[in-house]
């Protein structure tokens, strides 16, 4: 196993909920349970049992086969996921965390927030009217995936869950929504910065979770300027 494979395998093995972590990485690689089962040579139902934590934690052998299979399937598709992960994991990191938390002076309706940031609603427009936002969390999508463990996830909410998650450095929209899908706590709304076309799986997850999903074409500087005035 290479360094990236070992890192993912270690995250699964050390997690309190290994099945949830397995599901996160399988979906991030865009691999179905059926396709994975063919490579690992176990049934898709067994993979489902692991991911839903109905089966005892997988052993080292299963985890190794699981991770290796993900990279083999990705390689057969051109290694797009591996290249993206290696690109960001290889960049020099400063001491700053991959997220920043900001609270509004006063709560704002999701409708007004959407207008201010010139948002385009991709999923669940009917839910916007009933949401009040007390703040936002700005997240570096790839760094969150690579550097944060699921038990650390509640840190992203600060003092309240009544907030919008704003994801930067997103290529398809799939990765942030997969993380939200497997996490125990959900934000009230998700905004993806500077993305023309949102992945269908990301939209589907937003619909399942009933979380409004938005995009904006504002520059990051302009977005931050407008947010600072709320």
MDAnalysis code that builds the backbone (N, CA, C; Angstrom):
import MDAnalysis as mda
import numpy as np

u = mda.Universe.empty(690, n_residues=230, atom_resindex=np.repeat(np.arange(230), 3), trajectory=True)
u.add_TopologyAttr("name", ["N", "CA", "C"] * 230)
u.add_TopologyAttr("resid", np.arange(1, 231))
u.add_TopologyAttr("resname", ["UNK", "UNK", "UNK", "UNK", "UNK", "UNK", "UNK", "UNK", "UNK", "UNK", "UNK", "UNK", "UNK", "UNK", "UNK", "UNK", "UNK", "UNK", "UNK", "UNK", "UNK", "UNK", "UNK", "UNK", "UNK", "UNK", "UNK", "UNK", "UNK", "UNK", "UNK", "UNK", "UNK", "UNK", "UNK", "UNK", "UNK", "UNK", "UNK", "UNK", "UNK", "UNK", "UNK", "UNK", "UNK", "UNK", "UNK", "UNK", "UNK", "UNK", "UNK", "UNK", "UNK", "UNK", "UNK", "UNK", "UNK", "UNK", "UNK", "UNK", "UNK", "UNK", "UNK", "UNK", "UNK", "UNK", "UNK", "UNK", "UNK", "UNK", "UNK", "UNK", "UNK", "UNK", "UNK", "UNK", "UNK", "UNK", "UNK", "UNK", "UNK", "UNK", "UNK", "UNK", "UNK", "UNK", "UNK", "UNK", "UNK", "UNK", "UNK", "UNK", "UNK", "UNK", "UNK", "UNK", "UNK", "UNK", "UNK", "UNK", "UNK", "UNK", "UNK", "UNK", "UNK", "UNK", "UNK", "UNK", "UNK", "UNK", "UNK", "UNK", "UNK", "UNK", "UNK", "UNK", "UNK", "UNK", "UNK", "UNK", "UNK", "UNK", "UNK", "UNK", "UNK", "UNK", "UNK", "UNK", "UNK", "UNK", "UNK", "UNK", "UNK", "UNK", "UNK", "UNK", "UNK", "UNK", "UNK", "UNK", "UNK", "UNK", "UNK", "UNK", "UNK", "UNK", "UNK", "UNK", "UNK", "UNK", "UNK", "UNK", "UNK", "UNK", "UNK", "UNK", "UNK", "UNK", "UNK", "UNK", "UNK", "UNK", "UNK", "UNK", "UNK", "UNK", "UNK", "UNK", "UNK", "UNK", "UNK", "UNK", "UNK", "UNK", "UNK", "UNK", "UNK", "UNK", "UNK", "UNK", "UNK", "UNK", "UNK", "UNK", "UNK", "UNK", "UNK", "UNK", "UNK", "UNK", "UNK", "UNK", "UNK", "UNK", "UNK", "UNK", "UNK", "UNK", "UNK", "UNK", "UNK", "UNK", "UNK", "UNK", "UNK", "UNK", "UNK", "UNK", "UNK", "UNK", "UNK", "UNK", "UNK", "UNK", "UNK", "UNK", "UNK", "UNK", "UNK", "UNK", "UNK", "UNK", "UNK", "UNK", "UNK", "UNK", "UNK", "UNK", "UNK", "UNK"])
u.atoms.positions = np.array([
    [0.843, -1.197, 0.000],
    [0.000, 0.000, 0.000],
    [0.880, 1.249, 0.000],
    [0.484, 2.273, -0.759],
    [1.240, 3.516, -0.753],
    [0.801, 4.390, 0.416],
    [1.415, 5.560, 0.529],
    [1.141, 6.408, 1.670],
    [-0.304, 6.833, 1.797],
    [-0.935, 7.195, 0.667],
    [-2.325, 7.626, 0.715],
    [-3.238, 6.470, 1.109],
    [-2.972, 5.285, 0.576],
    [-3.774, 4.112, 0.920],
    [-3.637, 3.794, 2.406],
    [-2.415, 3.869, 2.924],
    [-2.192, 3.586, 4.339],
    [-2.905, 4.600, 5.222],
    [-2.952, 5.833, 4.782],
    [-3.615, 6.880, 5.555],
    [-5.110, 6.608, 5.655],
    [-5.722, 6.233, 4.540],
    [-7.156, 5.934, 4.544],
    [-7.435, 4.685, 5.366],
    [-6.611, 3.656, 5.195],
    [-6.786, 2.422, 5.958],
    [-6.666, 2.698, 7.453],
    [-5.718, 3.549, 7.829],
    [-5.544, 3.891, 9.230],
    [-6.745, 4.634, 9.793],
    [-7.311, 5.524, 8.986],
    [-8.497, 6.266, 9.435],
    [-9.649, 5.303, 9.715],
    [-9.816, 4.308, 8.840],
    [-10.887, 3.321, 9.029],
    [-10.629, 2.490, 10.282],
    [-9.416, 1.979, 10.399],
    [-9.092, 1.069, 11.500],
    [-9.195, 1.745, 12.863],
    [-8.852, 3.026, 12.949],
    [-8.819, 3.722, 14.234],
    [-10.133, 4.416, 14.572],
    [-11.079, 4.400, 13.641],
    [-12.336, 5.106, 13.871],
    [-13.242, 4.339, 14.832],
    [-14.051, 5.093, 15.593],
    [-15.064, 4.476, 16.444],
    [-16.233, 3.956, 15.611],
    [-16.324, 4.423, 14.369],
    [-17.383, 3.969, 13.467],
    [-16.761, 3.647, 12.105],
    [-16.012, 2.546, 12.020],
    [-15.284, 2.231, 10.781],
    [-16.189, 2.100, 9.559],
    [-17.399, 1.593, 9.770],
    [-18.312, 1.450, 8.635],
    [-18.666, 2.781, 8.000],
    [-18.870, 3.807, 8.832],
    [-19.187, 5.140, 8.316],
    [-18.026, 5.713, 7.517],
    [-16.811, 5.449, 7.989],
    [-15.629, 5.948, 7.272],
    [-15.469, 5.198, 5.949],
    [-15.726, 3.903, 5.955],
    [-15.672, 3.135, 4.713],
    [-16.652, 3.696, 3.694],
    [-17.861, 3.984, 4.163],
    [-18.879, 4.530, 3.257],
    [-18.455, 5.883, 2.715],
    [-17.869, 6.723, 3.574],
    [-17.413, 8.041, 3.127],
    [-16.426, 7.912, 1.977],
    [-15.417, 7.069, 2.147],
    [-14.390, 6.955, 1.115],
    [-14.910, 6.264, -0.140],
    [-15.782, 5.283, 0.009],
    [-16.334, 4.633, -1.184],
    [-17.110, 5.643, -2.024],
    [-17.916, 6.473, -1.366],
    [-18.712, 7.454, -2.108],
    [-17.842, 8.571, -2.666],
    [-16.784, 8.947, -1.939],
    [-15.876, 9.968, -2.466],
    [-15.178, 9.481, -3.733],
    [-14.906, 8.198, -3.803],
    [-14.297, 7.626, -5.006],
    [-15.344, 7.352, -6.088],
    [-16.618, 7.530, -5.779],
    [-17.671, 7.310, -6.756],
    [-17.845, 5.865, -7.151],
    [-17.629, 4.955, -6.204],
    [-17.694, 3.515, -6.472],
    [-18.953, 2.936, -5.824],
    [-19.709, 2.159, -6.562],
    [-20.902, 1.531, -6.007],
    [-20.519, 0.321, -5.167],
    [-21.422, -0.098, -4.302],
    [-21.182, -1.294, -3.504],
    [-21.020, -2.517, -4.408],
    [-21.805, -2.548, -5.480],
    [-21.748, -3.696, -6.395],
    [-20.394, -3.775, -7.099],
    [-19.888, -2.631, -7.585],
    [-18.593, -2.623, -8.270],
    [-17.467, -2.987, -7.310],
    [-17.561, -2.478, -6.090],
    [-16.538, -2.773, -5.099],
    [-16.553, -4.258, -4.732],
    [-17.749, -4.813, -4.616],
    [-17.885, -6.224, -4.250],
    [-17.227, -7.138, -5.276],
    [-17.316, -6.773, -6.554],
    [-16.722, -7.590, -7.616],
    [-15.200, -7.652, -7.472],
    [-14.603, -6.523, -7.101],
    [-13.146, -6.463, -6.990],
    [-12.669, -7.164, -5.715],
    [-13.364, -6.909, -4.610],
    [-12.956, -7.506, -3.336],
    [-13.323, -8.985, -3.272],
    [-14.335, -9.349, -4.083],
    [-14.830, -10.730, -4.110],
    [-15.560, -11.103, -2.815],
    [-16.386, -10.154, -2.360],
    [-17.353, -10.444, -1.307],
    [-18.687, -9.885, -1.776],
    [-19.757, -10.218, -1.111],
    [-21.074, -9.783, -1.562],
    [-21.301, -8.299, -1.258],
    [-22.131, -7.680, -2.096],
    [-22.485, -6.275, -1.867],
    [-23.218, -6.117, -0.540],
    [-23.980, -7.143, -0.147],
    [-24.702, -7.067, 1.131],
    [-23.732, -7.043, 2.314],
    [-22.595, -7.719, 2.160],
    [-21.587, -7.688, 3.228],
    [-20.999, -6.292, 3.374],
    [-20.725, -5.656, 2.254],
    [-20.228, -4.279, 2.287],
    [-21.261, -3.367, 2.925],
    [-22.527, -3.564, 2.563],
    [-23.609, -2.769, 3.152],
    [-23.678, -2.967, 4.657],
    [-23.493, -4.209, 5.109],
    [-23.522, -4.494, 6.548],
    [-22.382, -3.795, 7.278],
    [-21.196, -3.790, 6.656],
    [-20.069, -3.084, 7.264],
    [-20.370, -1.588, 7.370],
    [-20.858, -1.008, 6.276],
    [-21.063, 0.435, 6.223],
    [-22.163, 0.900, 7.166],
    [-23.135, 0.058, 7.411],
    [-24.221, 0.419, 8.321],
    [-23.940, -0.023, 9.755],
    [-22.728, -0.574, 9.957],
    [-22.295, -1.035, 11.279],
    [-23.162, -2.163, 11.839],
    [-23.795, -2.928, 10.930],
    [-24.549, -4.105, 11.362],
    [-23.620, -5.299, 11.577],
    [-22.455, -5.243, 10.952],
    [-21.477, -6.319, 11.082],
    [-20.318, -5.832, 11.951],
    [-19.671, -6.742, 12.662],
    [-18.531, -6.373, 13.492],
    [-17.469, -5.654, 12.672],
    [-16.685, -4.825, 13.335],
    [-15.659, -4.036, 12.649],
    [-14.806, -4.920, 11.752],
    [-14.508, -4.459, 10.537],
    [-13.700, -5.251, 9.614],
    [-12.285, -5.433, 10.134],
    [-11.695, -6.561, 9.821],
    [-10.316, -6.808, 10.215],
    [-9.347, -6.093, 9.292],
    [-8.074, -6.199, 9.611],
    [-7.038, -5.529, 8.826],
    [-7.056, -6.005, 7.383],
    [-7.278, -7.292, 7.173],
    [-7.289, -7.827, 5.816],
    [-8.398, -7.246, 4.970],
    [-9.591, -7.136, 5.540],
    [-10.736, -6.576, 4.806],
    [-10.485, -5.105, 4.486],
    [-9.965, -4.376, 5.456],
    [-9.702, -2.949, 5.242],
    [-8.675, -2.756, 4.123],
    [-7.626, -3.565, 4.137],
    [-6.605, -3.453, 3.103],
    [-7.184, -3.738, 1.729],
    [-7.987, -4.794, 1.617],
    [-8.616, -5.126, 0.325],
    [-9.583, -4.029, -0.115],
    [-10.305, -3.471, 0.851],
    [-11.264, -2.408, 0.570],
    [-10.564, -1.188, -0.026],
    [-9.510, -0.723, 0.648],
    [-8.807, 0.477, 0.197],
    [-8.090, 0.223, -1.125],
    [-7.435, -0.913, -1.234],
    [-6.736, -1.250, -2.478],
    [-7.701, -1.283, -3.651],
    [-8.887, -1.827, -3.424],
    [-9.895, -1.916, -4.489],
    [-10.340, -0.535, -4.943],
    [-10.506, 0.394, -4.008],
    [-10.898, 1.751, -4.381],
    [-9.889, 2.367, -5.337],
    [-8.613, 2.216, -5.028],
    [-7.574, 2.800, -5.873],
    [-7.446, 2.053, -7.194],
    [-7.678, 0.744, -7.198],
    [-7.639, -0.013, -8.449],
    [-8.758, 0.437, -9.389],
    [-9.949, 0.613, -8.844],
    [-11.072, 1.065, -9.664],
    [-10.821, 2.480, -10.170],
    [-10.294, 3.336, -9.292],
    [-9.983, 4.709, -9.691],
    [-8.926, 4.722, -10.789],
    [-7.928, 3.845, -10.683],
    [-6.884, 3.760, -11.710],
    [-7.468, 3.353, -13.052],
    [-8.435, 2.452, -13.025],
    [-9.064, 2.012, -14.274],
    [-9.866, 3.130, -14.931],
    [-10.168, 4.160, -14.155],
    [-10.940, 5.307, -14.655],
    [-10.052, 6.522, -14.926],
    [-8.739, 6.352, -14.795],
    [-7.820, 7.451, -15.062],
    [-7.190, 8.079, -13.843],
    [-7.456, 7.519, -12.664],
    [-6.848, 7.966, -11.398],
    [-7.182, 9.409, -11.031],
    [-8.365, 9.873, -11.424],
    [-8.735, 11.269, -11.158],
    [-8.818, 11.562, -9.662],
    [-9.407, 10.659, -8.904],
    [-9.556, 10.895, -7.464],
    [-8.192, 10.878, -6.780],
    [-7.365, 9.909, -7.115],
    [-6.037, 9.820, -6.519],
    [-5.216, 11.075, -6.798],
    [-5.246, 11.549, -8.027],
    [-4.477, 12.730, -8.390],
    [-4.951, 13.956, -7.620],
    [-6.263, 14.061, -7.446],
    [-6.808, 15.203, -6.717],
    [-6.397, 15.159, -5.249],
    [-6.465, 13.985, -4.645],
    [-6.080, 13.838, -3.243],
    [-4.589, 14.114, -3.051],
    [-3.769, 13.592, -3.941],
    [-2.319, 13.780, -3.824],
    [-1.932, 15.242, -4.029],
    [-2.655, 15.903, -4.915],
    [-2.363, 17.316, -5.173],
    [-2.507, 18.145, -3.910],
    [-3.594, 17.939, -3.191],
    [-3.848, 18.754, -2.014],
    [-3.079, 18.275, -0.803],
    [-2.897, 16.967, -0.669],
    [-2.173, 16.468, 0.496],
    [-0.694, 16.806, 0.410],
    [-0.201, 17.055, -0.800],
    [1.210, 17.359, -0.966],
    [1.547, 18.827, -0.827],
    [0.507, 19.670, -0.774],
    [0.770, 21.092, -0.636],
    [1.240, 21.424, 0.772],
    [2.066, 22.443, 0.883],
    [2.557, 22.858, 2.195],
    [1.426, 23.475, 2.988],
    [1.238, 23.010, 4.212],
    [0.170, 23.501, 5.067],
    [0.746, 24.447, 6.118],
    [0.008, 25.521, 6.411],
    [0.427, 26.380, 7.504],
    [-0.277, 25.914, 8.771],
    [-0.150, 26.688, 9.812],
    [-0.704, 26.273, 11.100],
    [-2.204, 26.497, 11.184],
    [-2.775, 27.142, 10.187],
    [-4.188, 27.445, 10.223],
    [-5.021, 26.188, 9.997],
    [-6.144, 26.048, 10.711],
    [-7.031, 24.905, 10.479],
    [-7.722, 25.038, 9.127],
    [-8.293, 23.953, 8.613],
    [-8.936, 23.995, 7.294],
    [-10.336, 24.600, 7.317],
    [-10.650, 25.355, 8.360],
    [-11.968, 25.981, 8.443],
    [-11.888, 27.229, 9.320],
    [-12.858, 28.107, 9.168],
    [-12.973, 29.285, 10.036],
    [-14.445, 29.515, 10.344],
    [-14.738, 29.865, 11.578],
    [-16.109, 30.001, 12.058],
    [-16.431, 31.475, 12.284],
    [-17.597, 31.902, 11.805],
    [-18.023, 33.286, 11.944],
    [-19.496, 33.315, 12.363],
    [-19.824, 34.173, 13.320],
    [-21.210, 34.353, 13.745],
    [-21.704, 35.719, 13.297],
    [-22.989, 35.786, 12.926],
    [-23.588, 37.048, 12.528],
    [-23.947, 37.873, 13.767],
    [-23.962, 39.185, 13.600],
    [-24.355, 40.065, 14.700],
    [-25.791, 39.801, 15.113],
    [-26.647, 39.623, 14.116],
    [-28.038, 39.242, 14.346],
    [-28.400, 38.139, 13.361],
    [-29.343, 37.274, 13.703],
    [-29.745, 36.204, 12.772],
    [-30.278, 36.783, 11.477],
    [-30.116, 36.011, 10.417],
    [-30.593, 36.435, 9.101],
    [-31.361, 35.278, 8.468],
    [-32.403, 35.592, 7.737],
    [-33.164, 34.546, 7.070],
    [-32.337, 33.968, 5.927],
    [-32.552, 32.703, 5.634],
    [-31.837, 32.070, 4.531],
    [-32.187, 32.733, 3.203],
    [-33.405, 33.264, 3.115],
    [-33.828, 33.967, 1.893],
    [-32.985, 35.218, 1.680],
    [-32.798, 36.006, 2.747],
    [-31.981, 37.216, 2.632],
    [-30.517, 36.867, 2.379],
    [-30.042, 35.827, 3.034],
    [-28.661, 35.387, 2.821],
    [-28.443, 35.024, 1.353],
    [-29.375, 34.286, 0.788],
    [-29.270, 33.867, -0.616],
    [-29.214, 35.073, -1.545],
    [-30.026, 36.082, -1.243],
    [-30.030, 37.299, -2.061],
    [-28.705, 38.038, -1.948],
    [-28.179, 38.154, -0.748],
    [-26.943, 38.913, -0.523],
    [-25.760, 38.291, -1.255],
    [-25.672, 36.970, -1.260],
    [-24.519, 36.317, -1.879],
    [-24.808, 35.903, -3.338],
    [-25.955, 36.377, -3.862],
    [-26.346, 36.069, -5.236],
    [-26.304, 34.559, -5.484],
    [-26.948, 33.844, -4.581],
    [-26.913, 32.388, -4.643],
    [-27.891, 31.792, -5.638],
    [-27.493, 30.707, -6.227],
    [-28.357, 29.904, -7.085],
    [-28.715, 28.638, -6.312],
    [-30.014, 28.394, -6.125],
    [-30.457, 27.245, -5.340],
    [-30.471, 26.005, -6.240],
    [-29.691, 25.011, -5.866],
    [-29.553, 23.785, -6.646],
    [-30.485, 22.689, -6.136],
    [-30.754, 22.701, -4.830],
    [-31.609, 21.661, -4.248],
    [-32.398, 22.226, -3.073],
    [-33.627, 21.785, -2.939],
    [-34.530, 22.108, -1.824],
    [-34.851, 23.595, -1.685],
    [-35.313, 24.240, -2.747],
    [-35.661, 25.673, -2.633],
    [-36.806, 25.941, -1.667],
    [-37.719, 24.979, -1.493],
    [-38.877, 25.206, -0.628],
    [-38.499, 25.278, 0.849],
    [-37.308, 24.792, 1.190],
    [-36.887, 24.798, 2.595],
    [-36.269, 26.123, 3.024],
    [-35.925, 26.962, 2.065],
    [-35.218, 28.206, 2.355],
    [-36.023, 29.120, 3.269],
    [-37.310, 29.231, 3.011],
    [-38.133, 30.224, 3.701],
    [-38.194, 30.025, 5.212],
    [-38.029, 28.815, 5.681],
    [-38.207, 28.526, 7.110],
    [-36.897, 28.540, 7.903],
    [-35.782, 28.863, 7.266],
    [-34.475, 28.753, 7.922],
    [-33.966, 30.115, 8.387],
    [-33.474, 30.139, 9.628],
    [-32.767, 31.291, 10.160],
    [-31.305, 30.906, 10.363],
    [-30.404, 31.761, 9.940],
    [-28.973, 31.488, 10.042],
    [-28.333, 32.404, 11.084],
    [-27.523, 31.803, 11.963],
    [-26.849, 32.558, 13.004],
    [-25.359, 32.732, 12.712],
    [-24.887, 32.146, 11.622],
    [-23.489, 32.281, 11.270],
    [-23.121, 31.361, 10.125],
    [-21.820, 31.334, 9.808],
    [-21.347, 30.464, 8.733],
    [-19.974, 29.916, 9.086],
    [-19.647, 28.808, 8.457],
    [-18.321, 28.216, 8.577],
    [-17.728, 28.077, 7.190],
    [-16.556, 28.659, 6.978],
    [-15.855, 28.565, 5.703],
    [-14.923, 27.363, 5.767],
    [-15.036, 26.470, 4.779],
    [-14.271, 25.224, 4.822],
    [-13.496, 24.987, 3.532],
    [-12.265, 24.529, 3.694],
    [-11.464, 24.061, 2.571],
    [-11.828, 22.600, 2.344],
    [-12.558, 22.331, 1.286],
    [-13.173, 21.015, 1.083],
    [-12.188, 19.857, 1.171],
    [-11.091, 19.918, 0.421],
    [-10.157, 18.798, 0.374],
    [-9.408, 18.649, 1.686],
    [-9.010, 19.747, 2.296],
    [-8.291, 19.659, 3.565],
    [-9.175, 19.082, 4.675],
    [-10.452, 19.400, 4.653],
    [-11.376, 18.829, 5.643],
    [-11.378, 17.315, 5.521],
    [-11.438, 16.817, 4.286],
    [-11.474, 15.371, 4.059],
    [-10.179, 14.709, 4.503],
    [-9.057, 15.330, 4.181],
    [-7.767, 14.715, 4.452],
    [-7.303, 14.872, 5.891],
    [-7.683, 15.950, 6.553],
    [-7.089, 16.277, 7.840],
    [-7.995, 16.078, 9.050],
    [-9.317, 16.044, 8.832],
    [-10.224, 15.946, 9.967],
    [-10.783, 14.541, 10.112],
    [-10.896, 14.078, 11.341],
    [-11.547, 12.820, 11.657],
    [-13.004, 13.110, 12.019],
    [-13.876, 12.129, 11.837],
    [-15.290, 12.334, 12.129],
    [-15.556, 12.820, 13.558],
    [-14.839, 12.323, 14.585],
    [-15.098, 12.826, 15.940],
    [-14.834, 14.327, 16.107],
    [-14.020, 14.908, 15.200],
    [-13.719, 16.335, 15.276],
    [-14.772, 17.189, 14.587],
    [-15.657, 16.561, 13.870],
    [-16.633, 17.266, 13.037],
    [-17.455, 18.307, 13.804],
    [-17.905, 18.044, 15.033],
    [-18.702, 19.054, 15.754],
    [-17.997, 20.398, 15.938],
    [-16.675, 20.416, 15.860],
    [-15.940, 21.674, 15.996],
    [-16.339, 22.680, 14.914],
    [-16.814, 22.189, 13.779],
    [-17.141, 23.066, 12.657],
    [-18.359, 23.940, 12.919],
    [-19.113, 23.628, 13.979],
    [-20.360, 24.337, 14.228],
    [-20.224, 25.477, 15.230],
    [-19.090, 25.558, 15.911],
    [-18.948, 26.612, 16.900],
    [-19.997, 26.491, 17.973],
    [-20.768, 27.568, 18.188],
    [-21.754, 27.600, 19.269],
    [-23.152, 27.180, 18.832],
    [-23.373, 27.000, 17.538],
    [-24.720, 26.665, 17.074],
    [-24.681, 25.902, 15.752],
    [-25.673, 25.051, 15.535],
    [-25.797, 24.337, 14.257],
    [-26.618, 25.147, 13.256],
    [-27.170, 26.274, 13.702],
    [-28.004, 27.097, 12.814],
    [-27.106, 27.957, 11.921],
    [-26.369, 27.289, 11.043],
    [-25.392, 28.006, 10.247],
    [-25.296, 27.392, 8.851],
    [-24.617, 28.116, 7.967],
    [-24.394, 27.639, 6.600],
    [-22.928, 27.228, 6.473],
    [-22.694, 26.103, 5.854],
    [-21.340, 25.667, 5.522],
    [-21.010, 26.190, 4.131],
    [-19.872, 26.880, 4.014],
    [-19.424, 27.410, 2.726],
    [-18.141, 26.672, 2.342],
    [-18.199, 25.944, 1.255],
    [-17.063, 25.117, 0.834],
    [-16.292, 25.789, -0.302],
    [-14.967, 25.882, -0.105],
    [-14.053, 26.356, -1.151],
    [-13.337, 25.162, -1.782],
    [-12.680, 25.408, -2.909],
    [-11.836, 24.421, -3.587],
    [-12.615, 23.137, -3.897],
    [-13.787, 23.318, -4.432],
    [-14.645, 22.188, -4.772],
    [-14.629, 21.991, -6.283],
    [-14.479, 20.753, -6.716],
    [-14.442, 20.478, -8.156],
    [-15.761, 19.939, -8.700],
    [-16.505, 19.178, -7.885],
    [-17.778, 18.627, -8.354],
    [-18.921, 18.849, -7.362],
    [-18.598, 19.054, -6.112],
    [-19.628, 19.175, -5.078],
    [-19.902, 17.875, -4.357],
    [-19.341, 16.783, -4.864],
    [-19.614, 15.471, -4.260],
    [-18.985, 15.334, -2.880],
    [-17.699, 15.674, -2.761],
    [-16.982, 15.403, -1.517],
    [-17.598, 16.087, -0.292],
    [-17.941, 17.390, -0.354],
    [-18.519, 17.991, 0.854],
    [-19.850, 17.380, 1.251],
    [-20.675, 17.008, 0.267],
    [-21.981, 16.451, 0.597],
    [-21.857, 15.023, 1.126],
    [-20.862, 14.295, 0.669],
    [-20.633, 12.949, 1.210],
    [-20.237, 13.045, 2.679],
    [-19.367, 14.000, 3.007],
    [-18.963, 14.196, 4.396],
    [-20.180, 14.537, 5.255],
    [-21.019, 15.423, 4.769],
    [-22.222, 15.814, 5.509],
    [-23.164, 14.624, 5.673],
    [-23.238, 13.793, 4.647],
    [-24.136, 12.637, 4.688],
    [-23.790, 11.692, 5.829],
    [-22.509, 11.424, 6.054],
    [-22.111, 10.441, 7.068],
    [-21.912, 11.070, 8.446],
    [-21.936, 12.394, 8.525],
    [-21.692, 13.066, 9.808],
    [-22.954, 13.057, 10.674],
    [-22.793, 13.057, 11.997],
    [-23.947, 12.981, 12.894],
    [-24.734, 14.281, 13.017],
    [-24.094, 15.417, 12.715],
    [-24.758, 16.714, 12.819],
    [-24.736, 17.366, 11.439],
    [-25.815, 18.059, 11.082],
    [-25.913, 18.657, 9.753],
    [-26.043, 20.181, 9.851],
    [-25.454, 20.915, 8.911],
    [-25.693, 22.358, 8.852],
    [-27.089, 22.623, 8.302],
    [-27.570, 23.834, 8.473],
    [-28.901, 24.173, 7.962],
    [-28.895, 24.413, 6.462],
    [-27.722, 24.810, 5.934],
    [-27.637, 25.112, 4.502],
    [-26.193, 24.917, 4.052],
    [-26.004, 24.627, 2.769],
    [-24.663, 24.451, 2.214],
    [-24.511, 25.352, 0.997],
    [-23.409, 26.081, 0.959],
    [-23.072, 26.937, -0.179],
    [-21.743, 26.475, -0.756],
    [-21.726, 26.223, -2.044],
    [-20.492, 25.826, -2.730],
    [-20.013, 27.005, -3.570],
    [-18.790, 27.403, -3.331],
    [-18.257, 28.580, -4.011],
    [-17.715, 28.244, -5.392],
    [-18.145, 29.025, -6.371],
    [-17.553, 29.016, -7.712],
    [-17.577, 27.645, -8.374],
    [-18.760, 27.079, -8.497],
    [-18.919, 25.783, -9.167],
    [-20.057, 25.898, -10.172],
    [-19.750, 25.621, -11.437],
    [-20.750, 25.779, -12.497],
    [-21.773, 24.653, -12.505],
    [-21.288, 23.424, -12.358],
    [-22.164, 22.258, -12.432],
    [-21.950, 21.381, -11.204],
    [-23.023, 21.099, -10.482],
    [-22.931, 20.317, -9.254],
    [-23.181, 18.846, -9.556],
    [-22.346, 17.994, -8.979],
    [-22.451, 16.553, -9.158],
    [-23.845, 16.055, -8.765],
    [-24.385, 15.098, -9.539],
    [-25.734, 14.586, -9.291],
    [-25.847, 13.914, -7.925],
    [-24.779, 13.230, -7.496],
    [-24.806, 12.595, -6.179],
    [-24.900, 13.645, -5.083],
    [-24.211, 14.764, -5.252],
    [-24.272, 15.843, -4.260],
    [-25.694, 16.380, -4.136],
    [-26.342, 16.569, -5.271],
    [-27.727, 17.055, -5.264],
    [-28.647, 16.034, -4.602],
    [-28.426, 14.758, -4.923],
    [-29.252, 13.695, -4.344],
    [-29.105, 13.648, -2.825],
    [-27.872, 13.770, -2.332],
    [-27.648, 13.758, -0.890],
    [-28.337, 14.947, -0.228],
    [-28.237, 16.114, -0.860],
    [-28.902, 17.302, -0.326],
    [-30.408, 17.083, -0.231],
    [-30.973, 16.435, -1.238],
    [-32.408, 16.157, -1.231],
    [-32.777, 15.169, -0.133],
    [-31.958, 14.127, 0.041],
    [-32.222, 13.135, 1.088],
    [-32.172, 13.780, 2.464],
    [-31.186, 14.644, 2.678],
    [-31.001, 15.285, 3.975],
    [-31.887, 16.514, 4.151],
    [-32.555, 16.913, 3.084],
    [-33.408, 18.113, 3.089],
    [-32.622, 19.355, 3.500],
    [-31.425, 19.481, 2.938],
    [-30.567, 20.638, 3.187],
    [-30.499, 21.473, 1.907],
    [-30.894, 22.738, 1.958],
    [-30.759, 23.582, 0.772],
    [-29.294, 23.645, 0.320],
    [-29.085, 23.447, -0.974],
    [-27.738, 23.465, -1.556],
    [-27.678, 24.594, -2.565],
    [-26.698, 25.489, -2.393],
    [-26.582, 26.664, -3.236],
    [-25.186, 26.771, -3.838],
    [-25.094, 27.532, -4.912],
    [-23.809, 27.917, -5.464],
    [-23.798, 29.429, -5.651],
    [-22.609, 30.000, -5.763],
    [-22.483, 31.423, -6.052],
    [-21.294, 31.637, -6.974],
    [-21.429, 32.604, -7.847],
    [-20.345, 32.944, -8.775],
    [-19.521, 34.137, -8.285],
    [-19.873, 34.683, -7.135],
    [-19.097, 35.800, -6.613],
    [-17.649, 35.378, -6.390],
    [-16.725, 36.316, -6.575],
    [-15.334, 36.016, -6.229],
    [-15.254, 35.792, -4.724],
    [-14.217, 35.100, -4.290],
    [-14.073, 34.831, -2.866],
    [-13.939, 36.134, -2.083],
    [-13.235, 37.099, -2.644],
    [-13.050, 38.379, -1.967],
    [-14.372, 39.111, -1.810],
    [-15.180, 39.109, -2.875],
    [-16.471, 39.786, -2.827],
    [-17.423, 39.059, -1.882],
    [-17.393, 37.742, -1.909],
    [-18.239, 36.949, -1.016],
    [-17.913, 37.277, 0.441],
    [-16.629, 37.259, 0.775],
    [-16.208, 37.531, 2.148],
    [-16.557, 38.971, 2.557],
    [-16.461, 39.893, 1.614],
    [-16.797, 41.291, 1.892],
    [-18.276, 41.420, 2.246],
    [-19.116, 40.740, 1.477],
    [-20.553, 40.831, 1.742],
    [-20.926, 40.131, 3.058],
    [-20.287, 39.023, 3.327],
    [-20.573, 38.292, 4.556],
    [-20.171, 39.112, 5.782],
    [-19.091, 39.860, 5.666],
    [-18.599, 40.642, 6.807],
    [-19.563, 41.759, 7.189],
    [-20.467, 42.119, 6.284],
    [-21.409, 43.207, 6.542],
    [-22.722, 42.727, 7.134],
    [-22.897, 41.417, 7.237],
    [-24.146, 40.883, 7.783],
    [-24.114, 40.978, 9.308],
])
